[in-house]
């Protein structure tokens, strides 16, 4: 099972890719944009995660959007 989680609400946006319950990658967006505490949607983080296992969007079984602030 391929799961992509996205968090873009808090101070540091991040994407995480899990394949069969194993964390493949979880880079923060600020690593790519060089903007401290980048709150933007983690597009580059998502692309990095998918590239680590050559996963296409059609191969993702579940996408979770994490939200900790209400």
SVG drawing of the C-alpha trace seen along z (x, -y; Angstrom):
<svg xmlns="http://www.w3.org/2000/svg" viewBox="-11 -32 29 35">
<polyline fill="none" stroke="black" stroke-width="0.4" points="0.0,0.0 1.3,-3.4 0.3,-6.3 1.1,-10.0 0.6,-12.3 0.6,-16.1 0.8,-18.7 0.6,-22.4 -1.2,-24.1 1.5,-24.4 4.7,-26.4 6.6,-23.7 4.9,-22.1 5.9,-18.5 5.1,-15.5 5.7,-11.9 5.6,-8.7 4.9,-5.4 5.2,-2.1 3.9,1.0 4.2,-0.8 7.8,-1.8 8.7,-5.5 10.4,-6.2 10.9,-10.0 9.6,-12.9 11.3,-16.1 10.1,-19.5 9.4,-22.0 11.9,-24.5 14.7,-22.2 13.8,-23.0 12.7,-26.6 15.2,-27.7 12.4,-29.7 12.5,-29.1 9.2,-27.6 7.8,-27.6 4.0,-27.3 3.3,-26.9 1.8,-23.7 4.7,-21.1 4.8,-20.6 8.5,-20.1 8.4,-17.7 5.7,-15.6 7.7,-15.4 10.8,-14.4 8.9,-11.7 7.4,-10.2 10.8,-10.3 12.4,-8.2 10.4,-5.1 9.5,-6.2 5.8,-6.3 3.3,-8.0 0.2,-9.7 -2.0,-6.9 -0.1,-4.4 -1.0,-6.2 -3.6,-4.2 -4.4,-6.8 -3.7,-10.5 -4.0,-12.0 -4.0,-15.6 -2.8,-16.3 -4.3,-19.1 -3.4,-19.9 -4.9,-23.3 -8.6,-23.8"/>
</svg>
